């Protein structure tokens, strides 16, 4: 949550309610990355038979790679097609 990750200590927010919501979102994101990391292949350091990266790091890198190469144009086209279908009346 700090410098190496979300850099939460540099947020300009002063309102306790908003800061609490931000911290909740960050906590859920960390939990999601950690659970995702559990499903990833584990690379070991041969000398001590220990994982090279934590569950969080493996999950975070996997999520980042998926988002980096995700084709958002398909999603945008889908949203444009369904734009008028779900209007409230």
Secondary structure as GFF3:
##gff-version 3
##sequence-region A 1 89
A	DSSP	three_ten_helix	8	10	.	.	.	ID=ss1
A	DSSP	alpha_helix	16	38	.	.	.	ID=ss2
A	DSSP	beta_strand	44	45	.	.	.	ID=ss3
A	DSSP	beta_strand	50	51	.	.	.	ID=ss4
A	DSSP	alpha_helix	55	68	.	.	.	ID=ss5
A	DSSP	alpha_helix	72	81	.	.	.	ID=ss6
###
